[in-house]
Structures are given as C-alpha cells and as structure tokens.
Amino acid sequence: MRLRALPYFLVFCAVLFSAVGGFAAIEFAWSDRLDGGGSLADHGRVVILDPSGNPIVGGETTERIGGAAIFVRKMDRLSGEQIWAHRIPAYDGSDMSVRRMELDPSGNVMVSGYIAGCGT
C-alpha cells in the first residue's frame, strides 16, 4: 500500500499500557493510515473489535471520481497487518457514510449508514 502525507485518516493505533512507578506509560504498538487518493478527505468513523480483539474500522474514502465510498477494513491486533478490506463504491456520484457497525452472532460484520444526494 502506498502511503501519502495528506489526506489520510488514522485507521487504528494499538496502545499498550504498563504500570511504571505508579503511572501508566503509553506505548504505541502500531499505527496505520489509508489514503483514498487525490487531495480529498477520508474519514474513519467507527471501530469495533472481533472476539479475538482484532479491530474492524469503517469510514469513507473519497477518490477523484464519484462521491465518498464506504470502506471497511479488518486489522491484526498484534501486527497491524490488514486481514481483509472491502470498498463499496458511491452510487450515482452520491456520498455514502458509515454510522454504525456490529458483529452478528456468527461473526459477520453488519454496517449501517446513509447515502446523501442519491439519484437525480
């Protein structure tokens, strides 16, 4: 994955806490970012954890053509490596947005959100 300076959204930072002399020291285990391309905005909106503690991040990514697309990405909790990712392109040039994600009892990710400005 090619990384650019801006724009990007922070996908997830794993933070480890350890007690040092009564104070909690914060250590970043890993971080990652996603750039949808161009000079357009990308946003991380929701982070949930699967039963193993792996983060699943949902948000929007905007490319040069069309509106904002939904992006859902699962990362390994220890290494930060991408396990899988799905991009759902914008419909009819409209912007789409993630508002909530949950896991069903079988571990499937359910994503809800909206489409703004759909159709003509």
C-alpha positions as CSV (number, residue, x, y, z in Angstrom):
1,M,0.0,0.0,0.0
2,R,1.4,3.4,-1.0
3,L,1.1,6.0,1.8
4,R,0.9,9.7,1.3
5,A,1.4,12.5,3.7
6,L,-2.2,14.0,3.4
7,P,-5.0,13.5,3.2
8,Y,-5.4,10.3,5.3
9,F,-7.3,9.0,8.1
10,L,-5.8,7.2,11.0
11,V,-7.1,3.7,10.8
12,F,-6.2,2.4,14.2
13,C,-3.5,2.7,16.8
14,A,-2.9,-0.1,19.2
15,V,-2.0,1.2,22.6
16,L,-0.4,-0.8,25.3
17,F,-0.5,0.3,28.9
18,S,2.1,-0.7,31.5
19,A,2.5,0.5,35.1
20,V,5.8,2.3,35.8
21,G,6.2,3.7,39.2
22,G,2.5,4.1,39.7
23,F,2.0,5.9,36.5
24,A,0.7,4.4,33.3
25,A,3.1,4.6,30.4
26,I,1.6,4.6,27.0
27,E,3.4,2.8,24.2
28,F,2.1,2.6,20.6
29,A,2.3,-0.9,19.3
30,W,1.5,0.1,15.7
31,S,-0.4,2.5,13.6
32,D,-1.7,2.6,10.0
33,R,-3.4,5.0,7.7
34,L,-5.3,4.9,4.5
35,D,-5.2,7.5,1.7
36,G,-8.1,7.3,-0.8
37,G,-6.2,9.4,-3.3
38,G,-6.1,12.9,-4.6
39,S,-6.4,15.8,-2.2
40,L,-9.8,14.8,-0.9
41,A,-10.9,13.9,2.6
42,D,-11.0,10.4,4.1
43,H,-12.6,9.7,7.4
44,G,-12.6,6.8,9.9
45,R,-16.0,6.7,11.7
46,V,-16.4,3.5,13.6
47,V,-14.0,1.0,15.3
48,I,-15.3,-2.3,16.7
49,L,-13.4,-5.4,17.9
50,D,-13.9,-9.0,16.8
51,P,-14.0,-11.7,19.5
52,S,-10.2,-12.1,19.1
53,G,-9.6,-8.4,19.7
54,N,-8.8,-7.5,16.0
55,P,-10.0,-4.0,15.1
56,I,-12.5,-3.5,12.3
57,V,-12.6,0.0,11.0
58,G,-15.3,1.6,9.0
59,G,-15.4,5.0,7.3
60,E,-15.4,6.9,4.0
61,T,-12.8,7.3,1.3
62,T,-13.1,9.9,-1.4
63,E,-11.4,9.5,-4.8
64,R,-11.3,11.8,-7.7
65,I,-14.3,10.2,-9.5
66,G,-17.7,9.9,-7.9
67,G,-18.7,10.5,-4.3
68,A,-17.5,9.2,-1.0
69,A,-17.3,5.4,-0.9
70,I,-17.7,3.2,2.2
71,F,-14.5,1.4,3.4
72,V,-14.4,-1.4,6.0
73,R,-11.0,-2.9,7.0
74,K,-10.0,-5.6,9.5
75,M,-6.5,-5.4,11.0
76,D,-4.5,-7.9,13.0
77,R,-4.4,-6.7,16.6
78,L,-0.8,-7.5,17.2
79,S,1.0,-6.6,14.0
80,G,-1.4,-4.1,12.4
81,E,-1.4,-6.1,9.1
82,Q,-4.5,-5.9,7.1
83,I,-6.6,-9.1,7.3
84,W,-9.2,-8.0,4.8
85,A,-10.8,-4.9,3.3
86,H,-13.9,-4.0,1.4
87,R,-14.7,-0.9,-0.5
88,I,-18.3,-0.1,-1.5
89,P,-18.3,2.5,-4.3
90,A,-20.5,5.5,-4.2
91,Y,-23.8,5.2,-6.0
92,D,-24.6,7.6,-8.8
93,G,-21.9,10.1,-7.6
94,S,-23.5,10.4,-4.2
95,D,-21.7,10.4,-0.9
96,M,-22.1,7.3,1.4
97,S,-21.2,7.3,5.1
98,V,-20.8,4.6,7.8
99,R,-22.6,5.4,11.0
100,R,-22.6,2.1,12.9
101,M,-21.1,-1.4,12.8
102,E,-21.8,-4.5,14.8
103,L,-21.0,-8.2,14.7
104,D,-23.8,-10.7,14.4
105,P,-23.7,-14.0,16.4
106,S,-21.9,-15.7,13.6
107,G,-19.2,-13.0,13.5
108,N,-20.3,-11.3,10.3
109,V,-19.9,-7.5,10.2
110,M,-23.1,-5.5,9.8
111,V,-22.6,-2.0,8.5
112,S,-25.2,0.8,8.5
113,G,-25.1,4.3,7.2
114,Y,-26.6,6.5,4.6
115,I,-26.4,7.7,1.0
116,A,-26.6,11.5,0.6
117,G,-27.9,13.1,-2.7
118,C,-28.9,9.8,-4.3
119,G,-30.2,10.0,-7.8
120,T,-31.4,12.8,-10.0
